[in-house]
C-alpha cells in the first residue's frame, strides 16, 4: 500500500486542519497539501515522463517544499532520494549517478553544486530550484489519482553516511515505513491531532522519517525559519505551538540543554524529544532530564531498519527507583513491537543474556537489500537477519545495551575494550565537554587506548583524567594517551569521524598529547 495514503486519509477526514507552518505562520491546510502533492504528481508523470519506480533526488535544506516533494513523489509512485544538504558536490554527484535519478529538486544555495562533479550528468537529469517560477508552475497541472504501490516497492533510497567508504543505498520500501509508523504509536509516542512536530534536524534523515506518525494523525508540521536547529529558535517555537515533539541527534539535545535560555523556556508545550542517530551518554541524559524534565524517548535504528529496532520509552526514563535504572538509561531499550532481536556470536549463534556479540534484527522493518549491490546485501542480510555491525548485549528483560560498532572495538592484550564505556567514564569529569576513544597499534599489547578530548577550561591534565578513570572503570581500560582537540571531526550528520581520528594518529598531526 502506497505511503501517500497517510496524506489522502488525513486530507479527507481533517482537510481544514493546519498542516504546515514555517515558524509561527501557518502556510497550508491538509486539503491544500494533498492538492499540491496531487498536482505535482501529474507534472512528474506528464511533464517529465517519470514512471512509477523511478527515482527523484532531493538536495534540499529543510523547508515547506520538502513535504510537498516527498508526497508528490509517492503520489506518482516514485522513490525519493533525499540527500543531506551539507554534502560535498562530489558526494551529491555519486548519489545522483548511482541512483539513476532523472530529476533533482534543490534549494537555491545547492543548485550550483548538483551535477558539476560528474561528466554528462547534466544531460541525464534536470535540476529544479524550488524557489523559482518553474517550481511554482508544476502545481498548475490537474490533480491525479495516487499510483498503486505494493509493500515491497521502493519508497525511499537512503544512502548511508559512508564514514568508512562509499555510501550504500538502503532500499527502504513502503512496507518498511508502514512498519515503522505502526510501531511508533505503542513504542515511541502517542501523537495526537493537536500536536506538532518541529523539523530542526535534517529532513533528509531521521527528522524526515518522523513525519509519518504526525501525518497519520493530522498534526502540524513546523519548519523553523532558520531551516535547521538553533536552540533559541526552538525555545521560541514552544511559545507558539503546543504538544511539540521533535527528533534530535544527541549533540542537539546537549546544545538545547546548555543554552542559557533553557531555564526560562515554556516547557509546558514540549511533549517529547525523540533522540537517536548516535550514542547519548548517561551523564548528558541525566542533565537533560534535570533541565527539560521527563520528555525523552530513545530510538535505535539504522538505515537498514529505519528508526525501528528498539525504543527506551518515557516511562523507562522515569523509573528512578528501579534497581537497574542506571543500566537501563545506558541501554537503547527493548525491541519494538514488530521487530525480532538477538545478540549472536561470530557464527551467528544466539548468546545468553549478559554476553556480548553482534546485534541481529529480523522483521518487516528490515530492508530487502542495497541498491545495485548484491555483495553488500549478501554480507549484511543473511537468512533474513540484518547483521547490524553493532556490538551489544541483552539483559534478561530484553534491554539492549550497545557497546560499539564491531570495527571500533579495541583488543588489548587479548581483551575487548569498548570505547563507549571509556567515553562514558570520561564524560563524568566536569571539565570534559566531548570525547572520542579509539585504539592504535601497540607492539606488545596489540592495541592501546587513545582518548581525544575536547576540554573545558581550566584544561585537565592527563593525570587528572587518569585518576578519574580509575574511579570509574578497570585499570586496563583507561586511556594510555590523551590528545586534546578544539573540536571532534564530524560528518554531515553530526557523527564523530573515528576514521579521521585514526588518520590523525597515523600521520602524526599536531594536537596536544599527554
N, C-alpha and C positions, 0 to 999 in steps of 0.2 A: 504494500500500500504506500502510495506517494506521501512523503512528509508534508507536502503542501496542504494536505487535508487538515492539518492543525490550524492553519490560517483560514481555510474555507469554512470550517466548522465554527470558528470563533466569529468570523465576519457575519455569518448567518444569524447566530444567536445573540451576539453582543456588538453589532455593527457600529453603533453610535458611541461606543466606549473609546476613550483616548488610547491610541496605540503607540505612537512615537512622539517623544519630546526631545528637544535639544535645550539643555539647561533647564530653565523654568518654563519655557514656552512649549505648548502643545502644537505639534505640526500636522498630525493627521489621525483620523479615526481608523478603526479596524476595517470598516467598509472601504475607506479610501485606500488603505494599504493593500487590500485584496484586489481592488480595481486596478491599481497601478501595477501590481505583480502580474495580473492577467494581461494587461496591455503590453507590458514588457515581454511577456512570453510570446505574444503574437509577433512582436518585432523580431525577436530572436529566431523564430522559425521562418517567417516570411521574408523579412528584410535581409537576414544574414544566412538563411538556408540551413540553420543548425537543426540536427535531428536528435531525438532522444538518445541519451547515452554519450553524446559528445561533451567535451569539457570546456568550461568558461573560467578564465582566471580572474582573480580579484587582487589587484595591487593597490590596496586602499587603506588609508587611515580610518579610524572609527568615524562614522558619520551616518546620518539618516539614510543615505543611499545604500548602505551596506545591506540592511534588511530587505530593501526593495530588490536588489540584485540577487541575493540568495534565493528569495522566494519566487522571483521571476524565473530564475533558472529551474527551480524544482517544478514550477507550474508548467514549464515547457519540457520537462523530462530530462533536463541537462544536469551535469555534475559540476558544481562549483569547485574551483581550485584556489582556496584562499591562501594568500602569501603574506608573511609578516612584512609590514611597511618599513621595517628597519633593515631589510636585507640589502646586500650589495647588488649592483646591476648584474654581475656575473651569476649570482645566486638566482635572481629573477629569471635570467636567460636559461639557466639549467632547468628550472622547474617548468618554464613555458615550453621549452623544446621537448622535454621528457614527457610531459602530459599531453602534448599534441593539441593544446588549446588553440582554437582559431579566432578567439575573441578575448580581449582583456579589458576589464573596466578598471580605471585608475583614478585616484585623486590627483589634482593638478601638479602637486610637487613631485609626484612619482612618474609622471608620463614620460619624461625625458630619459629615465633610466630603464625603460622597458624595451627590450629587443636590441639595444645598442651593442651588447656584448656578443651577439651570435649572428654570424653572417647568414643572410637570407631569411631570418625570422620575420622581418617586416613584410616579406612577400606572402607569408602564410597566415598572418594574423593581423587583425585590426585592433587598434587601441582606442578606447572611448574614454575621454575625460568626463567624469560625472558632473563637472561644474559648467559644462558648455551647453549651448542650444542644441547640439546634436543629441546629447543625452536626453534633454527635455522632449525632443521630437519623438523619441521612442514611445512615449506614453500617449501619442495621438492615435495609435492603432486601436482597432476594435478589440474587445475582450475575447478570450478564447477559453474553452473548457480545459481543465487540468489534464495533463498527459497521464496515461496509465503507467505506473511503475510497480515492479514487484519488490518484495522484501530483499531479494538478493541483488537488486540493481544498485549500481554505484550512485552514491548521494553526495559524497564529499571526498575529494582526493587530498589527503593531508600528508605533506612532506615533513618527515621527521627533521629534527634540528641539525643533524649531521655534525655533531661535535667530534666524531671520530672518523669521518669520511663523508662521502657523498650522501646526501639525504635520500631516503627511500620513500616512495609514495604509498602510504597506507590507504587501501581501498575501503573506505567506510561506506557501508551500504545503508539503504533505507531501514532495513531490519535492525542493524546495529544501533541506529539512532532512535528508533522506536523503543528498543530495549532500554537504552539509556534514559529516555524520558519516562518510561514506565517505572523504572527503579527510583527515579528522583523523588517522587512523592512519598513513598513509605520509608526510604532510606536516607534522604538528604534533608528535604524541607517541604513543608506543606504550603505551597504557594496558593494565594487566593486572588480573585479578580480585582481587589482593591490594592494589591501590592504593586511594586515597581522594581525593576532591575536596572542598575546603572552599569553601563559598559565603560569601565575605567581601564580594564586590561584589554589587550588586542582582540578584536572580534574575529581575527583570523585563526584563533586558537580556542582555549577553554572558555573565554567570555562569550564567544560567538555560539559555541555549543550550548551555553547556558540559556540561550533564547527559547528553547523548545518548551520547557515547563511553563514559562511565562506566556508564551504564545497560546498554549493549550488552555490556559485559564483566563485569557483576555486581560492580562495585567499590562502595565505600562512599561515601555522600553525607553530608557532615558540615555541619551548620548550627551556626555559632558561637552560644554562649548569648547574646551581645550582639545577635545578629541582623544584624551588619554587620562592618565592619572596624575592629579595634583591633590594632595591631602586637603588643603584649604578649600578647594573647589568641591571636593566630595562632602566635606562637612557642611558647606553652604547648601548643597542639594538636599541634605537631610532636613533643612528648614522648610523646603518646598514640597517634597514628595514624601509620601507615607508608605510604611511597610516595605522599606528598601532592603533589597538583597543584592549581593554582588559577588562575582567570582574574582578573587585576588590571588596573586602569587605571594608566597611568604614574605618576600622583600617589600612588597607593597603594604602588607599588614604592619610590618615593622615601621615603615615610614609614617603610616597613619597614626600608630600608637605614639611615636616620638614627636609628632608635630605639636607645637605649642598650643594650638587651638583645641587639642583633644579634651582638655579639662573643661571647656565651655561648650562643647558640642551638644546639639539637640539629639541625644541618643535614643529618645523615645520613639523616633521614627525609623530607627535602624533595626531591621528584623534579623538578618542573617549575613554573615560573611563566610562564604564557602572558600576554603583555601586549598591549594593543591599545586601541582606542577613542579614541586621541589620540596626538600626537607624543611619542616617547621620545627625548629629546635624548642625543646621544652621550656627553656628559660624565656625565650621570646613569646611563646604561647601563654605562659603564666602572666607575663607582663601585659600581654594583650587583653587577657580576661580581667585583670585588675583595672585597666583603663576603660575598656569597652563593654565589660560585662559578659554574661553567658550568651553570646551570639555567634559562636563559632561552630562550623561543621567542616570536617576534613574529608576530602575525597581523594582516593588514589586510583589513577587510571593511566593509560598510555594511549598514544595514537592508535595502537592496535586493539584497544578495548576502551574506547573514548569515555573518560570521566566515569567509568563503570567497572571497578574491581572491588574496592572496599569503601566503607564510609565510617567515620567516627562522629556519631551524632551529637547534637547539642546536649542531650541528656547524659551521654557518656562523659562529655567535658565537665558536667556539673556534679558528678558523683564523687565529691571530695572525700567522703567518709569510706569509700570502697578501699579495702586493703591493698588492692593492686592499682590504685589511682595513678600513681606516678608512671607505672609501666604502661597503663592504658593511654595516658597523654603522649607517651613516646611512640605509640603504635599508630597505624593508619586505620584502625578499626576492624570491623568484620565484613565478610563478603556481602555484597549487595544481593538483593532478592533473587535475581535470575543468573547469578554467577556461581560457578563451582571453583573452589580454590584449594590448592595444596602446595606443600613445600617438598621438593624432591632432591635426591642426590644426583650425582653426575650420570648415573644410569637411568634416571627417570623414576626411581622407586620412591614412594611416599615415605617421608620421615615422621617419626613420632613427635608429639608436642615438645617444644623446647629446643629441638635440634635445628641447626641452621643449614639451609640449602637454597636452591633456586625456586623462585615463586612461579608457579604454573597456574594458568587460568583457562577455564573452558566455559562455553555458553554462547547464547545468541548475541552477546555484545562483541565477540571476537571477530575481527575482520577475516575475510576469506584468503587474503594474501596481499602481497605488494605488487604495485603496478609494474608490469613487464619485467619482473624479477623473480623467476621461479626458483632460482638458487637460494635467495634470501628467504623466500616463503617456506621452502622445504626445511631450512635451518631453524626458522623461528616457530613455525606451527607444525607440530608433529602429533599424529594420531588425534587431532582435534584440540590439542593442548597448546596454548600460547606460552612459549618459553620467554618470560619477560626480560631475562638478563639481570633481574634484581635478586639480591640475596636477602633472605629474611627467615623468620621463624614464627610458627603459630603456637599460641598457648592452648591450654585445654579448653578454653571457652571460645576459641576461634579468632582471637585478636591477632592480627598480623603486625609484626614489628620488622620494618625494613632495616637492614644493616648497611648495605651499599649496593651499587652496581657491581656485578661479578668482576668486571675488569678493574675495579678500583680497590678490591681487597688487597691488603698488604700482607705478604707472607714473610715473616721474620723469624729465623731460627726454626722453621717448620711450623710455626703457629700463625693462625689467621688473626689479623688485627683489622677491625672495621673502622675506617676513617670517621664515620659519623659518630661513633662512640667517643672518639678523642675530641672531635669538634664540639660535641655536646658538653664535654667536661671543660674545655677551654672557654666556651661562651658563658659559663657561670662566673668567670672572672670579671669584675666590674670594669676593667679597662680594656677588654677585648670587644670590639664592635662587630667584626666579622672574622671568620677563619675558614680555611680550607686545608685539608690534610691529604697528602699523597705519599707514596713510597718511592724511594730511589734505590738503585742497586748498591749493594754492600758486599765486599769481598768475602766476609766471614759469615754474615747472617742472611745473606740472600737479598734482603731489602731492609731499609731503615725508614723510620717515620720522620717526615718533614712537615712542619706546620707553617703555612703562610698566614700571617696575622695582619689585620687592619686594626690598629690600636687607637684608643682614646688617650688624650694627654692627662697626666704625665704617662709617657710610654712605659709599660712594664719591662723589666729585664727578663732575660731567659731564665734566670734563677727564680724570679717571681712566678713565672708561668710553670716552671718545673715543680716548684713546691706546691702550687695549686693543683696540678695534675695528680700529684701523689696523694692528695686527699680525696680524689675522685675516682681514679682508675688504677689498675695494676701497674706496677713499675715498668714492666716490659712494653706496655702500650704507649708510654709517654713519648713525645717527640724527642728525637736526638738533636734536631736543629730547628731553629725558629727563624723565619725570614719575614721581615716587616715591609709591607706594601702600603701605598696610599689608597689603593683600591684593588679589589679582586677582578681579574678579567672575566667578563660575562658575555654570553651570546645575546642575540636579539630578543630572546625570551626571558632573560634575566637569570639563566642558569650559569653557574660558575664553570669556566672552561678549564677543567683539570688537564686537558691536553696542552693548553698554553702554559700552565704552571710546570708541567713536565719539560716543556721546551725551554723555559727559563732556567730550570735546573741543569738541563743537558748542555745548554750553551753558555752557562755561567754568567748570565746577565746580572748587572749590578742591582742589588737591593740589599738592605742591611741584614746581615745574617749573624746569628749568635748561636 
